[in-house]
Amino acid sequence: MSKRSDYDKLRKEIEHHNRLYYDQAQPEVSDAEYDRLYDRLVAMEKEHPDWVAPDSPTQTVGGHAIDKFEKAEHRLPMLSLEKAYSKDDLAAWIASMERDLGRSVEWSFTVEPKVDGDSLELVYEKGKLTLAATRGDGRIGENVTHTVKTIRKLPLTLDEKLELAEIRGEAYLNLADFREINRKLAEEGEEPFVNARNLVSGSLKQKDAKVTKSRPLRFVAYGLGTLTGRKFATHEEVLAWVQSAGFDVPDFEVCRTLDEI
């Protein structure tokens, strides 16, 4: 019979390895050793289901299967962005903005890379992650909460004083991880994936989250949907707040001239 003290110690050990692997990219143990520890935790929780808390590594990293995907409507549409291909395009857009406002503006742009993955909206109610939805058509996406919870570094809780917080960002794969997945498939005589973006999209839309869990997905936050109780003057402030809440954000620079952009 397992002892509660052994369970608590094992859980802390796994949380320690998760931080090293996902936050610092400096794992202390092999994948096989990590899996052995994780499987032992699963066995203990089967023996003592009353010990399982929502923030247990098995709940935050593991996953369950669903029968079908439910639709999820976004409170605010997830719109696509317009494209600009040249300095002249940007200058024309700024001029049109100032024309619409009827005055010149002392503007700044927060410039960041576009991560090529699958857009997601994460909905936190009273600090708890209650929904993760794909962008879909911008108005209605699909509920993929069960697979998104397998992204290990993703915060499952925020400040509980926030009635509602919708964090928007991109699920993606590092290219090195993508190549390693394809290398292993080639070794086994399997067909490799065509590109990382399709693999991410397919991983999020797995009915069985254990498949998603086996792939090293990451999430980078780039914006907000609805947020109660907070207001921001600039996008730079948004990114700083999102980062303070525990999310990865893109590397960004604040630019104040077209040449800087």
Secondary structure, 3 states (H helix, E strand, C coil): CCCHHHHHHHHHHHHHHHHHHHHCCCCCCCHHHHHHHHHHHHHHHHHCHHHCCCCCHHHHCCCCECCCCCEEECCCCCCCCCCCCCHHHHHHHHHHHHHHHCCCCCCCEEECCCCCCEEEEEEEECCEEEEEEECCCCCEEEECHHHHCCCCCCCCECCCCCCEEEEEEEEECCHHHHHHHHHHHHHCCCCCCCCHHHHHHHHHCCCEHHHHHCCCCEEEEEEEEEECCCCCCCHHHHHHHHHHCCCECCCCEEECCCCCC
